Amino acid sequence: MANEHDTDHILCESEMNDVDHMIMKGEDQREKVSLIEIHRSKTLSCSFFK
């Protein structure tokens, strides 16, 4: 059985991929910037599980 950190890491990976897709589709520049900010904060929190 996977421990908590493994599950969190997998969750992080898929969440970050979702954000990547949203950034690609984001047509509004301001929306894109906020998504990139979200992505950065997710990357920071995800790095704890690596």
C-alpha positions as CSV (number, residue, x, y, z in Angstrom):
1,M,0.0,0.0,0.0
2,A,1.3,3.4,-1.0
3,N,2.1,5.8,1.8
4,E,0.6,9.3,2.1
5,H,3.4,11.1,0.4
6,D,3.3,8.9,-2.7
7,T,-0.4,9.6,-3.1
8,D,0.1,13.3,-2.6
9,H,2.9,13.3,-5.2
10,I,0.7,11.6,-7.7
11,L,-2.1,14.1,-7.0
12,C,0.3,16.9,-7.4
13,E,1.5,15.6,-10.8
14,S,-2.0,15.4,-12.2
15,E,-3.1,18.7,-10.7
16,M,0.0,20.4,-12.3
17,N,-0.8,18.8,-15.7
18,D,-4.4,20.2,-15.4
19,V,-3.0,23.7,-14.8
20,D,-0.6,23.2,-17.7
21,H,-3.6,22.5,-20.0
22,M,-5.5,25.5,-18.6
23,I,-2.5,27.8,-19.3
24,M,-2.4,26.5,-22.9
25,K,-6.1,27.2,-23.3
26,G,-6.2,30.5,-21.5
27,E,-6.8,33.2,-24.0
28,D,-7.2,36.1,-21.5
29,Q,-3.8,37.3,-20.7
30,R,-4.7,38.2,-17.1
31,E,-6.2,34.7,-16.6
32,K,-3.0,33.2,-17.9
33,V,-0.9,35.1,-15.5
34,S,-3.0,34.0,-12.5
35,L,-2.9,30.4,-13.7
36,I,0.9,30.6,-13.9
37,E,0.9,32.0,-10.3
38,I,-1.2,29.0,-9.2
39,H,1.1,26.7,-11.1
40,R,4.1,28.2,-9.3
41,S,2.6,27.8,-5.9
42,K,1.5,24.2,-6.7
43,T,5.1,23.5,-7.9
44,L,6.4,24.7,-4.6
45,S,4.1,22.6,-2.5
46,C,4.7,19.6,-4.7
47,S,8.5,19.9,-4.4
48,F,8.1,18.8,-0.7
49,F,7.0,15.4,-1.9
50,K,9.9,14.8,-4.2
